[in-house]
Amino acid sequence: MSFSRFTLLSLALFSCSSFANNIQEHLDYLPSGSRAAVIVESLPTHDIEYQQKQNELLPPASTLKLATALAARLALGKDFTFSTTLYKQDNDVVLTFTGDPSLSREQLSALFNDSALKTIKGDLWVDGTIFTGYERAVGWPWDILGVCYSAPSSALSIDENCVQASITTHDDGSTKVFVPIHQPISFSSNAKSVTREEQKKSFCDLELTTQGNHYELNGCLVNRNKPLPLKFAVQDTQDFTEQTVLKILGEHNITLNGQVRFGKPQQEPQPLTVLAQHKSKPLIELLEHMLKKSDNHYADNLTKMLGHLNYQQAGNFTNGTAAIKDILLKQADIDLSNAVLVDGSGLSRNNRMTANQMKSILHYIYKYDKELGLIELLPTSGIDGTLKYRNSMRKEPIKGSMKSKSGSLFGSYNMAGFVGLENKDPQLFVQFVADYHPVAAKEGSTPVERPIDTFEKSFYPELIELSKD
């Protein structure tokens, strides 16, 4: 049996049209008013299987970390490390931070222990001048600045500038906060312990206010049998660093005759003697953590380091995001000139990128996977990272079939990556969903699946089947 060219072309067009119609049916699950930019492309042939609104600028959210990761990998190399160093300069000691987002209190303590210091005759200088400018990017909402995923991006980074506590409810309606003794912060709680019904009737939520590194809880908390773990972003990085360092000095019985000062020593340059140094894990491991955990602090500190190195000046959000654009254009021929990049994490509501630009990033990551090794660092659907417990990815065939980066903000649900990499026709895809605002379910109604979950549960199996052709 033989087919004419016309017949084969007709079958191909019908298949393409059928696939496009199916995708549109999936998109119809999204709430009215939503906007969706979607691209599906065959990786072996570069054929566009489906696309819509591919040149519309939308918030990338945490999928922006793909751009940050690629720029860092290209500019820094897989073995790049951050260093934290103790120097001796005459009678002073200089502690130099370079923005290591992974530096822990334990590692900082070990640095002083390794230095063999017993007495600091002069001052202890804390040098974080490698970064400058805002520690929070423009477009970070005020109401999330107290939570750890918006911890300040600073050269002074200890435990990701995130502190832990817990709050306990009592039968008399009071609450109490517990703070680990080693953390140089303070807490107070005026929050009331109430029943769930009382909380709903009074519209009383738990609220956080801060003054420096003092945290105050107000409002209401529903009664609990166990303490509620809390994690808060450090507000004053200098004070947090100073108090942490002073505690560490006390723990190691190191006498400080002078005081803690910030910046570089003001006297004429003197020979520096390295007392001890801590190096972070290599870049490739930092990127794995950043991508799998979608860690904003890692992404933004890497962005500032790119600005510092690319322009040979103190790094900040402005030159860091400019560096990402410059590196991707010069080294990967990826043009982000009309994209709006405000940070490297995607947390800012001001970031804008097109699905086509994200497609270009994914293309390069796939084409040079052997050299870059970035695909392996992405979360696997239903297996690890931020996709392990994603509602739409817990079951086969989606589970285990995708390597991708998610991103969500208020009204945005995004995904970008690869489907069916082990199959004959692996697919690249970009999903930017914006203005997603489903109607809230009425109290007492039967729970229903979220529209975004329904969409993804129908959309991704379609791509997985396509990859098998």
N, C-alpha and C positions, 0 to 999 in steps of 0.2 A: 504494500500500500504506500503511495507517495503523496506528498503535499506540495502544492504550488507555493511560490514565494508569497503570493497574495494571501493564501490560507494561513501560512506561518505568521505573517505580519498581523493578520486579523486576530489570531489566537493570542499573540503577544499583547496587542492593544486591549483585547478583552480582559486578559489577566491583570494588566496594569490598572484598567478602569475598575475592575472588580475589587482589587486591593484598595484603591483610593476610596471607593464607596464604603468599604468596610471600616477604613480609618475614620471616615466622616461619621459613621454610625457610632463608633467609640467616643468620638469627641462630643457627640450629642448628650452623653451622660453628664457632662460638665454643667454646672448651674448657668442659668440665663445671665448674660452680662459678662461671662468669662471670655478672655482672649487667649488663644493658644497658637504659638508659633511652633511648628513641627517640621522636622526633616527626617526622612528615612532614606538611607543611601547604601547601595551594595559596595562593600569594601573592595572586592576583587575587580569590579568593572567600573566603579564610580557612577553607575546609573542611579539617577534619582528615582526612588520608588514612590515617594510622596513628599510634598512640601507645601506649606502654606505660611504666610506672614513671615517668611524667612529673613526679611530685611527690616523687620520692625524692631525698634529698640525697646527692650524689656529688661526688668531687673533680673540679673543672672543669679542672685543670691549666692549660695555656697558653691555653685558650679564654677564661679569665678576662680576658685582655688586651682582649677585645671590650668588656667593661664599663669597663675602665680607659680605653680609647680614646674611648668614647662620653662618659664623664664629663669627660675632659680637653677634648674638642672642644666640649662644651656650656658648660663653665665658663671656659675660657681663650680660646676663639676661635682661628681657624685661623692667625692671624698672631703669636700669642704666641711670645716668644723667651726663652731663658735668657741671662743676662749674666754675664760675668766681668770685674771692674773693678779697676784700680789707682788708688788715691787717695794723695794726699800730705796728711798731717796734722801740721803743725809739722815736726819733724825725722824723724818716722816715715813709713813707707809702709805702706798697708793694701791687701792683696790679698784681694778679696772673691769667694768662690765661691758660686754659687747652685744647685749640683747639676746643671749642664749635663752630661747623660750622653754628649754627643757631643764634648766638649772634648778636643782632642788635645794632646800635648806640643808639637808644632809650633805650634799656635795659641797656647799659653801662652807659648812663646818669642817669638813675633811680638808678643804683648802687651807684653812687657818691651822689645823692640826699638822699638816705637812710642812708648813712654813717654819716650824720650830721657834716661832716668836714667843718671847716671855714678857718683854716690855716694849711698848712703843713710846719712845722718848718724846717725840713730837706729836703731830696730828695724824689722824687717819683720814686720808682723802678718798672719797668715793667718786670715781670718774665714770660717768655715764654719758659723756659728751659726744659719743659716736652717733647718737640720735638727738634730734631736736624737734621743736614744734609740738603740736597737739598730740596727746596720748590717746585721744579718741577721734575718730575720723568724723568729718562733717556728714550729717545724715544718720548718725547713730541716735536712736530715740532716747530721750531723757529717762523714760520709765524702765529701761532695761540696763541702765548703767550700774546697777547694784548686783547684777547676776554675773556669774563667772564667764559666760560665753562672750561678754563684752568687757572683759578685764582690760585695763589700760595697756596699750602697746608702748613699752618703754625699754631703754637699754637696761634699766634697773628691773630685772625680772627674777623673782624667786617664787618657786612653786606656782608658776604661771600667774603670779599676782592674784591668787585666789585663796581665800581662807575658808575654813570649815567651822561649823558650829552645829548645835541641835537645840530644838525647842520642845519643852514638855508642857502638857496641859494638866491642870489640877481640878479637882472636884469643886473647889470654891470659885471657879471661873477665872482664876489667874493663870498665867503662863510664866515659864522661866527658861532662860537661855543658858546653855553650857558652852564655854569656849575652851579649847585645849590651852594649857598654861603656856606653851611655847609660842603661841601666836600673839604678837603685840598689837592687839585690837581690843576694843571694848564694846559691850552690848548692853542694851536695856530693852525691856519689853513691857509695853502697856497693853498688849493685845489681850482680848478676852477669849476665854474658852467657852464655846457655845455648842449647842446641838446643830445638826445639819438643817433642821427645820427653822431654827432661829436665825441661822446664817442666811437662808434663802429669803425669809420675810424681811429682814433688815437690810439686805443688799450690802452686807458688811464683809469686806474682803481683808485679807492680811496685807498690810502695807509696810514698805520699808523706806525710811528716810536716813540720810547720812550727814554727818558733819566731820570732815576728815575721815579718820579710821574709827570713828564711833558710829555704831549702827543702832537704830531704834526701830522696833517693831510696834505697829499700832493696828487697830482694826480687830478682826475676829479670826479665830482658828477653830475649826471643828474638833471636838473632843477626840483624843487619840489614846490608844492603849500603850503605845510605844513612842519614844521620842522621835520627832521629825528631823531627819538630817537636813542641814542647810549648807549652802555654799554661796559665798558672796565675793564680789570683785573688790580688790583693794582700791581705795579711793585716793590716797596720798602715797605715791610710790616712794618718795624721799623719806618720809617719816617711817614707813613700813620697813624700808631697807635699813635705816639708821637703827631702829629699835631691834631689828633682827640681828644685825651685826653686833650691837652692844651685848645682847644676850649670848651670842656665840663667844664673844671675848670672855665673858664671865664664866661660861661653861669650860673654857680651856685655861682659865686662870691667867689670861693675858692682861697685863696692866696697860692702860692707855693714859699717859700723862697729859696729853693735849685733849683735843676734842675731835668729833667727827665733822668733816667739812665736805662739801660737794663741789665737784669740778676738778680742775687740775691745780697742782701747787703753783702759787703765784711767784715764788722766787725764781731766780735765774736757773735755767736748766742744769741739773746735776746728773751725774752718771746714775743710771737705774740698775739695780741689782734684782734679778728675778728671785723671789723667795719660794713661790709655788704657783702652779698653773693647773687649771682644770679645763679639759677640752670636751665638748659635747660629742655625741655620737655623730658619725658622718652624715652628710646631707641626705643620702638616699634613705636612711632610717628615719630621719626627721620628716621627710616627705611622706613616708609610709604612715606615720602617726597622723600627720596633718590631713591626709586624704581619707584614711580609714575612719578617723574619729571626727573629721571635719573641724579641726581645731583652729579657731579664729586667731588665737594668740600666736601660734606658730606662723600662720600665714601673714599676719601683719608685721611681725618682727622680721620675717624673711623679706618682706616687701621693703621695709626701711633699710635693711642691709643691702639690698639691690640698689637702692637710691644712693647709699653711701659709696659703694664701690663703683657704680657706673659713672657717677659725677664727681667723685673724689671730694665730697663734702659731707657734713653731718646728714644722716638719713632722716627722712620724714615721709609723711603720707604723700605729699605732693611730688617730690622727686622719685619716690619709690614707685608710684604708679606710672610716672613718666618713663622710668627705667623699664618697667614691664613692657610697655608699648614699644620702646626703642629696641630692646633685646629681641622681641618676637619679630619685629619688622626686619631688622638687620640679619638675624641669624636663622629665621625660619620663614621669611617672606610672608608673614601674617600681618595684615593691615588692620589695626584697631584704632585708626585715626579718628573715626567718628564715635567710637565707644566712649562712654563716660565711666572712668575708673576713679574711685575716691579712696578705696582701700584695697587690700589684697585678699581679704577674707570673704567679701560679699555681704558683710553685715550692714553696710550703709544702704539706706533706702534710695540714695542718689545714683547708685551704679546703674548703668545701662549697657546692654550688649545685644547684638542680633544673633539669631540662631545660626546664620551663615558664618559669622565670626567664630562661634563656638565649634561649628563643623570644621573650620580650618584648623583649629587647635587640635581637635581629635584626629584629623587626617594626619597631621605631622607626628603626633604621639604614636599612631598606629604604624606609619611608614618607617619610623626610625626606632621601633620598639626594642630591637636588639641592642642598640647603642644607649637608649635612654632608660629602659627598664621601668617605665611609669605605669604601664597597664597592670602589671602584677601588684602594684601598690594600691589600686582602686578597690573599693569594697565589692564583694561578690554577693549578688542578690540572695537574701535569705540565709547567708552563711556567716558573714562577718561585718565589722564596721557599722556604719550608720544604716546599712541595708539589712542587717541581721533580723531585726524585728519589724521591718516595714510591713504593714498590714497586707499589701498586695503581693508580697514576695515570699511569703512563708511556705508556700506549697509549690510542687511541681505543676507545670513545666517551667515556671518562672524561677523557682529556687535553683540556684547554681548556674543559671544560664546567662547571667549578665555581669559585666564588669563596668560599673558606672559610678558617677558622682551625683549625689542628690543635692538639692538646695531648696530651702523654704524660708519665706518671710511672710509677714501678714499679707494675705492675698496672692502669694506666689507659691507654686509647687512645681519645681523643675527637676529634670533629670537629663544627664548627657553621658553617653558612653557607647558600649558595644554589646551586641547580642550574638550569641552563637559563634563565638570565636573558634570553637572546635569543629564547626560544621562547614559544608561546602561553600556556602555563600554568606559569610558573616556580615552583619549589618551595623552600620554606624547610625546613631539616632540622637536627636536633640528634641527635648520636650520643655518648652517654656510656657507655663500656664500662669497668667496674670489676672488680676481682678476676680479672683476666685472667692466668692462670698455666698455659700449655700444658705438657704433659709433655715434658721434654727428650728429643731424639732420641738413640738409642743410638749410641755411637761405631762408625763403620764402616757405618752404615745409609745407605740412599739418601736424599739430601737431599729434604725435602718443603717445600712452601710453608707459610708461617706462617698459622695460622688467621685472624688479623686481616686478612691480605692477601686470603685467599679470601673472607672475609665482604665486604670492601669492593669487591672485583672483581665480586661478584654483586649487592650492594646498590645501588651508585651507578648502574649502567646501568638498573636498574629505575626510579630516580627520573628519570633523563634521559628515558626513554621516556614517563614520566608527564607530564613538562613539555611534551611535543610534542602532547598531546591537545587 
